[in-house]
Amino acid sequence: ISNLESAMQMLIKTFHKYSGKEGDKYTLSRGELKELLLEELGSYLGVRCDNEAVEKVMNDLDANNDGEVDFTEFIILMGALTVACNDFFLEEEKKEEQEGERNVNQER
């Protein structure tokens, strides 16, 4: 199994690990979403995951306004977070390259 296939399986398993705890087993309630964000993405989000933050994420994701996040809506969140992480790492890489160029120029 490839790394990408493994990542896809992990997304599916993680969603269902939290979605099955209360209510509809195929959707995430607010409580389930909050628990998932804290437990699985805490180090990436880097901020306290309070009720207001969960409400904002829920409202942004809940495209059909049913008060729950289904798998498609969850994958949209994961895609957006992955894009944001990629952008962050690209910016960090650019800063490191610029810093390296400055150091080379200073040594001359």
N, CA, C and O atoms as CSV, one atom per row, in Angstrom:
chain,resi,resn,atom,element,x,y,z
A,1,ILE,N,N,0.856,-1.184,0.000
A,1,ILE,CA,C,0.000,0.000,0.000
A,1,ILE,C,C,0.901,1.246,0.000
A,1,ILE,O,O,1.885,1.311,0.736
A,2,SER,N,N,0.555,2.205,-0.815
A,2,SER,CA,C,1.365,3.419,-0.932
A,2,SER,C,C,1.102,4.369,0.236
A,2,SER,O,O,0.131,4.206,0.976
A,3,ASN,N,N,1.971,5.351,0.390
A,3,ASN,CA,C,1.781,6.359,1.437
A,3,ASN,C,C,0.471,7.114,1.251
A,3,ASN,O,O,-0.232,7.394,2.222
A,4,LEU,N,N,0.145,7.440,0.010
A,4,LEU,CA,C,-1.081,8.187,-0.261
A,4,LEU,C,C,-2.320,7.344,0.045
A,4,LEU,O,O,-3.290,7.844,0.614
A,5,GLU,N,N,-2.283,6.069,-0.334
A,5,GLU,CA,C,-3.399,5.178,-0.006
A,5,GLU,C,C,-3.549,5.028,1.507
A,5,GLU,O,O,-4.660,5.000,2.037
A,6,SER,N,N,-2.420,4.933,2.179
A,6,SER,CA,C,-2.439,4.835,3.637
A,6,SER,C,C,-3.031,6.102,4.261
A,6,SER,O,O,-3.800,6.021,5.218
A,7,ALA,N,N,-2.677,7.261,3.725
A,7,ALA,CA,C,-3.220,8.530,4.221
A,7,ALA,C,C,-4.733,8.598,4.014
A,7,ALA,O,O,-5.461,9.080,4.881
A,8,MET,N,N,-5.198,8.116,2.872
A,8,MET,CA,C,-6.643,8.108,2.606
A,8,MET,C,C,-7.364,7.200,3.599
A,8,MET,O,O,-8.408,7.564,4.138
A,9,GLN,N,N,-6.802,6.020,3.835
A,9,GLN,CA,C,-7.402,5.104,4.809
A,9,GLN,C,C,-7.444,5.733,6.197
A,9,GLN,O,O,-8.425,5.573,6.924
A,10,MET,N,N,-6.391,6.442,6.564
A,10,MET,CA,C,-6.319,7.073,7.879
A,10,MET,C,C,-7.377,8.168,8.015
A,10,MET,O,O,-7.988,8.302,9.075
A,11,LEU,N,N,-7.601,8.947,6.964
A,11,LEU,CA,C,-8.656,9.966,6.998
A,11,LEU,C,C,-10.017,9.324,7.244
A,11,LEU,O,O,-10.800,9.800,8.067
A,12,ILE,N,N,-10.287,8.251,6.529
A,12,ILE,CA,C,-11.576,7.557,6.665
A,12,ILE,C,C,-11.725,6.986,8.071
A,12,ILE,O,O,-12.756,7.170,8.718
A,13,LYS,N,N,-10.693,6.294,8.537
A,13,LYS,CA,C,-10.751,5.682,9.873
A,13,LYS,C,C,-10.899,6.736,10.966
A,13,LYS,O,O,-11.658,6.546,11.916
A,14,THR,N,N,-10.182,7.833,10.834
A,14,THR,CA,C,-10.244,8.892,11.848
A,14,THR,C,C,-11.627,9.515,11.889
A,14,THR,O,O,-12.168,9.738,12.972
A,15,PHE,N,N,-12.210,9.799,10.732
A,15,PHE,CA,C,-13.565,10.358,10.696
A,15,PHE,C,C,-14.534,9.436,11.429
A,15,PHE,O,O,-15.305,9.886,12.278
A,16,HIS,N,N,-14.493,8.155,11.103
A,16,HIS,CA,C,-15.453,7.211,11.687
A,16,HIS,C,C,-15.168,6.911,13.158
A,16,HIS,O,O,-16.077,6.532,13.897
A,17,LYS,N,N,-13.932,7.074,13.584
A,17,LYS,CA,C,-13.591,6.917,15.002
A,17,LYS,C,C,-14.375,7.924,15.848
A,17,LYS,O,O,-14.828,7.598,16.945
A,18,TYR,N,N,-14.533,9.136,15.340
A,18,TYR,CA,C,-15.225,10.186,16.094
A,18,TYR,C,C,-16.705,10.276,15.745
A,18,TYR,O,O,-17.518,10.631,16.599
A,19,SER,N,N,-17.066,9.963,14.509
A,19,SER,CA,C,-18.466,10.132,14.086
A,19,SER,C,C,-19.399,9.132,14.751
A,19,SER,O,O,-20.600,9.385,14.840
A,20,GLY,N,N,-18.889,8.032,15.209
A,20,GLY,CA,C,-19.744,7.001,15.783
A,20,GLY,C,C,-20.068,7.166,17.254
A,20,GLY,O,O,-20.711,6.295,17.840
A,21,LYS,N,N,-19.644,8.253,17.862
A,21,LYS,CA,C,-19.787,8.385,19.315
A,21,LYS,C,C,-21.164,8.843,19.767
A,21,LYS,O,O,-21.630,8.418,20.824
A,22,GLU,N,N,-21.828,9.698,18.995
A,22,GLU,CA,C,-23.162,10.172,19.391
A,22,GLU,C,C,-23.986,10.481,18.144
A,22,GLU,O,O,-23.431,10.867,17.116
A,23,GLY,N,N,-25.275,10.319,18.224
A,23,GLY,CA,C,-26.156,10.641,17.093
A,23,GLY,C,C,-25.870,9.786,15.876
A,23,GLY,O,O,-25.545,8.604,15.984
A,24,ASP,N,N,-25.996,10.408,14.717
A,24,ASP,CA,C,-25.776,9.743,13.433
A,24,ASP,C,C,-24.328,9.260,13.343
A,24,ASP,O,O,-23.398,10.049,13.513
A,25,LYS,N,N,-24.138,7.971,13.077
A,25,LYS,CA,C,-22.777,7.432,13.048
A,25,LYS,C,C,-22.006,7.810,11.787
A,25,LYS,O,O,-20.821,7.498,11.667
A,26,TYR,N,N,-22.674,8.482,10.843
A,26,TYR,CA,C,-22.010,8.887,9.606
A,26,TYR,C,C,-21.760,10.385,9.531
A,26,TYR,O,O,-21.372,10.897,8.480
A,27,THR,N,N,-21.981,11.100,10.643
A,27,THR,CA,C,-21.706,12.537,10.682
A,27,THR,C,C,-21.035,12.891,12.008
A,27,THR,O,O,-21.099,12.134,12.977
A,28,LEU,N,N,-20.393,14.051,12.029
A,28,LEU,CA,C,-19.788,14.572,13.248
A,28,LEU,C,C,-20.692,15.641,13.842
A,28,LEU,O,O,-21.050,16.605,13.164
A,29,SER,N,N,-21.058,15.473,15.097
A,29,SER,CA,C,-21.777,16.523,15.819
A,29,SER,C,C,-20.755,17.588,16.227
A,29,SER,O,O,-19.556,17.413,16.013
A,30,ARG,N,N,-21.227,18.683,16.811
A,30,ARG,CA,C,-20.309,19.716,17.294
A,30,ARG,C,C,-19.314,19.140,18.308
A,30,ARG,O,O,-18.116,19.417,18.245
A,31,GLY,N,N,-19.827,18.340,19.234
A,31,GLY,CA,C,-18.958,17.739,20.246
A,31,GLY,C,C,-17.927,16.807,19.644
A,31,GLY,O,O,-16.760,16.826,20.034
A,32,GLU,N,N,-18.355,15.995,18.696
A,32,GLU,CA,C,-17.434,15.072,18.034
A,32,GLU,C,C,-16.384,15.838,17.232
A,32,GLU,O,O,-15.208,15.476,17.233
A,33,LEU,N,N,-16.817,16.902,16.547
A,33,LEU,CA,C,-15.882,17.713,15.772
A,33,LEU,C,C,-14.846,18.349,16.694
A,33,LEU,O,O,-13.654,18.352,16.387
A,34,LYS,N,N,-15.303,18.885,17.821
A,34,LYS,CA,C,-14.379,19.512,18.769
A,34,LYS,C,C,-13.363,18.496,19.279
A,34,LYS,O,O,-12.169,18.786,19.341
A,35,GLU,N,N,-13.835,17.312,19.641
A,35,GLU,CA,C,-12.930,16.270,20.128
A,35,GLU,C,C,-11.917,15.886,19.053
A,35,GLU,O,O,-10.730,15.740,19.345
A,36,LEU,N,N,-12.374,15.723,17.819
A,36,LEU,CA,C,-11.481,15.380,16.715
A,36,LEU,C,C,-10.431,16.474,16.528
A,36,LEU,O,O,-9.244,16.174,16.405
A,37,LEU,N,N,-10.856,17.737,16.506
A,37,LEU,CA,C,-9.918,18.841,16.309
A,37,LEU,C,C,-8.864,18.872,17.412
A,37,LEU,O,O,-7.677,19.057,17.140
A,38,LEU,N,N,-9.302,18.692,18.655
A,38,LEU,CA,C,-8.369,18.719,19.787
A,38,LEU,C,C,-7.404,17.538,19.765
A,38,LEU,O,O,-6.195,17.711,19.918
A,39,GLU,N,N,-7.946,16.341,19.573
A,39,GLU,CA,C,-7.139,15.127,19.674
A,39,GLU,C,C,-6.247,14.887,18.459
A,39,GLU,O,O,-5.114,14.427,18.599
A,40,GLU,N,N,-6.750,15.193,17.282
A,40,GLU,CA,C,-6.047,14.817,16.057
A,40,GLU,C,C,-5.287,15.967,15.398
A,40,GLU,O,O,-4.334,15.727,14.656
A,41,LEU,N,N,-5.693,17.212,15.658
A,41,LEU,CA,C,-5.077,18.349,14.969
A,41,LEU,C,C,-4.562,19.420,15.921
A,41,LEU,O,O,-4.207,20.517,15.489
A,42,GLY,N,N,-4.521,19.113,17.201
A,42,GLY,CA,C,-4.134,20.101,18.201
A,42,GLY,C,C,-2.787,20.751,17.949
A,42,GLY,O,O,-2.651,21.965,18.095
A,43,SER,N,N,-1.787,19.960,17.570
A,43,SER,CA,C,-0.453,20.531,17.367
A,43,SER,C,C,-0.392,21.383,16.102
A,43,SER,O,O,0.406,22.318,16.041
A,44,TYR,N,N,-1.206,21.091,15.098
A,44,TYR,CA,C,-1.223,21.907,13.883
A,44,TYR,C,C,-2.044,23.170,14.064
A,44,TYR,O,O,-1.666,24.239,13.583
A,45,LEU,N,N,-3.153,23.051,14.747
A,45,LEU,CA,C,-4.000,24.226,14.943
A,45,LEU,C,C,-3.347,25.192,15.920
A,45,LEU,O,O,-3.463,26.408,15.770
A,46,GLY,N,N,-2.665,24.653,16.913
A,46,GLY,CA,C,-1.851,25.462,17.793
A,46,GLY,C,C,-2.592,26.445,18.678
A,46,GLY,O,O,-1.956,27.231,19.381
A,47,VAL,N,N,-3.892,26.428,18.668
A,47,VAL,CA,C,-4.664,27.341,19.508
A,47,VAL,C,C,-5.660,26.538,20.324
A,47,VAL,O,O,-6.024,25.417,19.970
A,48,ARG,N,N,-6.086,27.135,21.413
A,48,ARG,CA,C,-7.118,26.490,22.226
A,48,ARG,C,C,-8.373,26.350,21.372
A,48,ARG,O,O,-8.796,27.300,20.712
A,49,CYS,N,N,-8.944,25.198,21.390
A,49,CYS,CA,C,-10.123,24.927,20.568
A,49,CYS,C,C,-11.362,25.167,21.420
A,49,CYS,O,O,-11.905,24.235,22.013
A,50,ASP,N,N,-11.805,26.415,21.480
A,50,ASP,CA,C,-12.950,26.743,22.323
A,50,ASP,C,C,-14.255,26.597,21.540
A,50,ASP,O,O,-14.246,26.342,20.336
A,51,ASN,N,N,-15.357,26.761,22.233
A,51,ASN,CA,C,-16.670,26.583,21.605
A,51,ASN,C,C,-16.881,27.539,20.443
A,51,ASN,O,O,-17.481,27.164,19.435
A,52,GLU,N,N,-16.393,28.773,20.570
A,52,GLU,CA,C,-16.550,29.755,19.494
A,52,GLU,C,C,-15.806,29.316,18.233
A,52,GLU,O,O,-16.319,29.449,17.122
A,53,ALA,N,N,-14.592,28.792,18.417
A,53,ALA,CA,C,-13.812,28.313,17.277
A,53,ALA,C,C,-14.500,27.123,16.613
A,53,ALA,O,O,-14.550,27.034,15.386
A,54,VAL,N,N,-15.028,26.212,17.427
A,54,VAL,CA,C,-15.736,25.049,16.880
A,54,VAL,C,C,-16.980,25.503,16.124
A,54,VAL,O,O,-17.278,24.978,15.052
A,55,GLU,N,N,-17.704,26.470,16.669
A,55,GLU,CA,C,-18.895,27.003,15.990
A,55,GLU,C,C,-18.529,27.577,14.629
A,55,GLU,O,O,-19.230,27.348,13.644
A,56,LYS,N,N,-17.420,28.330,14.575
A,56,LYS,CA,C,-17.000,28.923,13.299
A,56,LYS,C,C,-16.660,27.835,12.289
A,56,LYS,O,O,-17.097,27.887,11.139
A,57,VAL,N,N,-15.879,26.849,12.723
A,57,VAL,CA,C,-15.524,25.749,11.816
A,57,VAL,C,C,-16.784,25.022,11.370
A,57,VAL,O,O,-16.951,24.724,10.187
A,58,MET,N,N,-17.670,24.738,12.319
A,58,MET,CA,C,-18.915,24.026,12.014
A,58,MET,C,C,-19.746,24.812,11.003
A,58,MET,O,O,-20.233,24.246,10.025
A,59,ASN,N,N,-19.908,26.104,11.235
A,59,ASN,CA,C,-20.711,26.927,10.328
A,59,ASN,C,C,-20.080,27.024,8.948
A,59,ASN,O,O,-20.783,27.022,7.938
A,60,ASP,N,N,-18.750,27.111,8.904
A,60,ASP,CA,C,-18.062,27.177,7.614
A,60,ASP,C,C,-18.176,25.864,6.846
A,60,ASP,O,O,-18.294,25.865,5.620
A,61,LEU,N,N,-18.141,24.745,7.568
A,61,LEU,CA,C,-18.146,23.432,6.916
A,61,LEU,C,C,-19.531,22.906,6.585
A,61,LEU,O,O,-19.722,22.220,5.580
A,62,ASP,N,N,-20.486,23.225,7.424
A,62,ASP,CA,C,-21.820,22.623,7.341
A,62,ASP,C,C,-22.600,23.218,6.168
A,62,ASP,O,O,-23.507,24.030,6.350
A,63,ALA,N,N,-22.224,22.793,4.968
A,63,ALA,CA,C,-22.783,23.372,3.745
A,63,ALA,C,C,-24.300,23.228,3.659
A,63,ALA,O,O,-24.974,24.118,3.140
A,64,ASN,N,N,-24.839,22.133,4.156
A,64,ASN,CA,C,-26.285,21.913,4.049
A,64,ASN,C,C,-27.040,22.349,5.308
A,64,ASN,O,O,-28.238,22.092,5.434
A,65,ASN,N,N,-26.344,23.007,6.236
A,65,ASN,CA,C,-26.954,23.578,7.449
A,65,ASN,C,C,-27.770,22.580,8.270
A,65,ASN,O,O,-28.831,22.925,8.790
A,66,ASP,N,N,-27.279,21.342,8.390
A,66,ASP,CA,C,-28.007,20.358,9.197
A,66,ASP,C,C,-27.431,20.229,10.610
A,66,ASP,O,O,-27.878,19.384,11.386
A,67,GLY,N,N,-26.442,21.062,10.946
A,67,GLY,CA,C,-25.866,21.038,12.283
A,67,GLY,C,C,-24.857,19.931,12.501
A,67,GLY,O,O,-24.398,19.717,13.623
A,68,GLU,N,N,-24.511,19.231,11.448
A,68,GLU,CA,C,-23.533,18.153,11.535
A,68,GLU,C,C,-22.599,18.221,10.331
A,68,GLU,O,O,-22.933,18.804,9.300
A,69,VAL,N,N,-21.432,17.620,10.481
A,69,VAL,CA,C,-20.443,17.591,9.407
A,69,VAL,C,C,-20.371,16.170,8.865
A,69,VAL,O,O,-20.037,15.236,9.594
A,70,ASP,N,N,-20.687,16.011,7.580
A,70,ASP,CA,C,-20.595,14.682,6.978
A,70,ASP,C,C,-19.177,14.464,6.444
A,70,ASP,O,O,-18.328,15.349,6.553
A,71,PHE,N,N,-18.926,13.299,5.875
A,71,PHE,CA,C,-17.574,12.965,5.441
A,71,PHE,C,C,-17.071,13.924,4.366
A,71,PHE,O,O,-15.910,14.332,4.398
A,72,THR,N,N,-17.925,14.286,3.422
A,72,THR,CA,C,-17.516,15.216,2.362
A,72,THR,C,C,-17.108,16.555,2.956
A,72,THR,O,O,-16.089,17.125,2.565
A,73,GLU,N,N,-17.896,17.060,3.898
A,73,GLU,CA,C,-17.576,18.335,4.539
A,73,GLU,C,C,-16.272,18.225,5.341
A,73,GLU,O,O,-15.484,19.171,5.376
A,74,PHE,N,N,-16.047,17.085,5.975
A,74,PHE,CA,C,-14.812,16.836,6.717
A,74,PHE,C,C,-13.607,16.854,5.777
A,74,PHE,O,O,-12.570,17.432,6.106
A,75,ILE,N,N,-13.741,16.227,4.618
A,75,ILE,CA,C,-12.636,16.187,3.657
A,75,ILE,C,C,-12.338,17.587,3.127
A,75,ILE,O,O,-11.181,17.902,2.849
A,76,ILE,N,N,-13.350,18.425,2.985
A,76,ILE,CA,C,-13.125,19.818,2.586
A,76,ILE,C,C,-12.259,20.518,3.637
A,76,ILE,O,O,-11.332,21.251,3.292
A,77,LEU,N,N,-12.562,20.293,4.918
A,77,LEU,CA,C,-11.747,20.858,6.004
A,77,LEU,C,C,-10.306,20.365,5.902
A,77,LEU,O,O,-9.366,21.156,5.975
A,78,MET,N,N,-10.140,19.062,5.735
A,78,MET,CA,C,-8.794,18.500,5.683
A,78,MET,C,C,-8.024,19.030,4.477
A,78,MET,O,O,-6.826,19.296,4.569
A,79,GLY,N,N,-8.711,19.182,3.350
A,79,GLY,CA,C,-8.064,19.750,2.168
A,79,GLY,C,C,-7.613,21.179,2.410
A,79,GLY,O,O,-6.495,21.552,2.053
A,80,ALA,N,N,-8.482,21.982,3.015
A,80,ALA,CA,C,-8.146,23.383,3.298
A,80,ALA,C,C,-6.979,23.473,4.280
A,80,ALA,O,O,-6.084,24.300,4.103
A,81,LEU,N,N,-6.984,22.632,5.310
A,81,LEU,CA,C,-5.878,22.638,6.270
A,81,LEU,C,C,-4.571,22.189,5.619
A,81,LEU,O,O,-3.504,22.719,5.934
A,82,THR,N,N,-4.652,21.225,4.723
A,82,THR,CA,C,-3.461,20.739,4.035
A,82,THR,C,C,-2.884,21.823,3.130
A,82,THR,O,O,-1.667,21.996,3.068
A,83,VAL,N,N,-3.748,22.550,2.432
A,83,VAL,CA,C,-3.300,23.674,1.600
A,83,VAL,C,C,-2.629,24.734,2.472
A,83,VAL,O,O,-1.570,25.254,2.121
A,84,ALA,N,N,-3.250,25.054,3.611
A,84,ALA,CA,C,-2.683,26.055,4.518
A,84,ALA,C,C,-1.313,25.609,5.034
A,84,ALA,O,O,-0.389,26.418,5.116
A,85,CYS,N,N,-1.179,24.339,5.378
A,85,CYS,CA,C,0.112,23.816,5.841
A,85,CYS,C,C,1.157,23.888,4.737
A,85,CYS,O,O,2.302,24.266,4.988
A,86,ASN,N,N,0.776,23.532,3.530
A,86,ASN,CA,C,1.692,23.604,2.401
A,86,ASN,C,C,2.153,25.043,2.187
A,86,ASN,O,O,3.343,25.292,1.994
A,87,ASP,N,N,1.219,25.987,2.220
A,87,ASP,CA,C,1.565,27.401,2.056
A,87,ASP,C,C,2.539,27.848,3.140
A,87,ASP,O,O,3.506,28.556,2.858
A,88,PHE,N,N,2.285,27.434,4.382
A,88,PHE,CA,C,3.161,27.788,5.500
A,88,PHE,C,C,4.569,27.242,5.268
A,88,PHE,O,O,5.552,27.967,5.423
A,89,PHE,N,N,4.665,25.966,4.897
A,89,PHE,CA,C,5.979,25.362,4.698
A,89,PHE,C,C,6.715,25.987,3.513
A,89,PHE,O,O,7.937,26.124,3.555
A,90,LEU,N,N,5.992,26.367,2.460
A,90,LEU,CA,C,6.628,27.045,1.329
A,90,LEU,C,C,7.177,28.403,1.752
A,90,LEU,O,O,8.277,28.780,1.347
A,91,GLU,N,N,6.423,29.136,2.558
A,91,GLU,CA,C,6.885,30.431,3.069
A,91,GLU,C,C,8.130,30.258,3.929
A,91,GLU,O,O,9.084,31.027,3.810
A,92,GLU,N,N,8.122,29.250,4.791
A,92,GLU,CA,C,9.285,28.986,5.642
A,92,GLU,C,C,10.504,28.640,4.792
A,92,GLU,O,O,11.619,29.072,5.085
A,93,GLU,N,N,10.285,27.864,3.746
A,93,GLU,CA,C,11.371,27.482,2.847
A,93,GLU,C,C,11.956,28.716,2.162
A,93,GLU,O,O,13.174,28.852,2.050
A,94,LYS,N,N,11.074,29.619,1.700
A,94,LYS,CA,C,11.534,30.861,1.061
A,94,LYS,C,C,12.347,31.703,2.032
A,94,LYS,O,O,13.385,32.253,1.661
A,95,LYS,N,N,11.880,31.807,3.277
A,95,LYS,CA,C,12.613,32.583,4.289
A,95,LYS,C,C,13.998,31.993,4.514
A,95,LYS,O,O,14.981,32.727,4.611
A,96,GLU,N,N,14.076,30.671,4.598
A,96,GLU,CA,C,15.364,30.011,4.806
A,96,GLU,C,C,16.296,30.253,3.628
A,96,GLU,O,O,17.488,30.495,3.822
A,97,GLU,N,N,15.763,30.191,2.400
A,97,GLU,CA,C,16.578,30.444,1.212
A,97,GLU,C,C,17.083,31.877,1.203
A,97,GLU,O,O,18.252,32.118,0.901
A,98,GLN,N,N,16.214,32.837,1.532
A,98,GLN,CA,C,16.610,34.245,1.561
A,98,GLN,C,C,17.661,34.484,2.637
A,98,GLN,O,O,18.614,35.233,2.425
A,99,GLU,N,N,17.487,33.850,3.788
A,99,GLU,CA,C,18.458,33.974,4.878
A,99,GLU,C,C,19.801,33.400,4.448
A,99,GLU,O,O,20.849,33.979,4.735
A,100,GLY,N,N,19.773,32.267,3.763
A,100,GLY,CA,C,20.998,31.653,3.265
A,100,GLY,C,C,21.706,32.538,2.258
A,100,GLY,O,O,22.932,32.643,2.284
A,101,GLU,N,N,20.945,33.186,1.358
A,101,GLU,CA,C,21.527,34.100,0.374
A,101,GLU,C,C,22.158,35.301,1.068
A,101,GLU,O,O,23.231,35.752,0.668
A,102,ARG,N,N,21.501,35.824,2.107
A,102,ARG,CA,C,22.055,36.961,2.853
A,102,ARG,C,C,23.372,36.579,3.520
A,102,ARG,O,O,24.330,37.351,3.512
A,103,ASN,N,N,23.408,35.389,4.092
A,103,ASN,CA,C,24.633,34.936,4.759
A,103,ASN,C,C,25.776,34.773,3.766
A,103,ASN,O,O,26.914,35.127,4.076
A,104,VAL,N,N,25.495,34.243,2.578
A,104,VAL,CA,C,26.516,34.078,1.543
A,104,VAL,C,C,27.024,35.446,1.107
A,104,VAL,O,O,28.230,35.637,0.955
A,105,ASN,N,N,26.111,36.408,0.904
A,105,ASN,CA,C,26.502,37.753,0.478
A,105,ASN,C,C,27.320,38.464,1.549
A,105,ASN,O,O,28.232,39.224,1.222
A,106,GLN,N,N,27.012,38.230,2.820
A,106,GLN,CA,C,27.750,38.868,3.914
A,106,GLN,C,C,29.162,38.298,4.034
A,106,GLN,O,O,30.084,38.996,4.456
A,107,GLU,N,N,29.326,37.040,3.664
A,107,GLU,CA,C,30.639,36.400,3.758
A,107,GLU,C,C,31.581,36.887,2.673
A,107,GLU,O,O,32.797,36.762,2.817
A,108,ARG,N,N,31.052,37.438,1.597
A,108,ARG,CA,C,31.881,37.874,0.459
A,108,ARG,C,C,32.601,39.133,0.745
A,108,ARG,O,O,33.337,39.630,-0.107
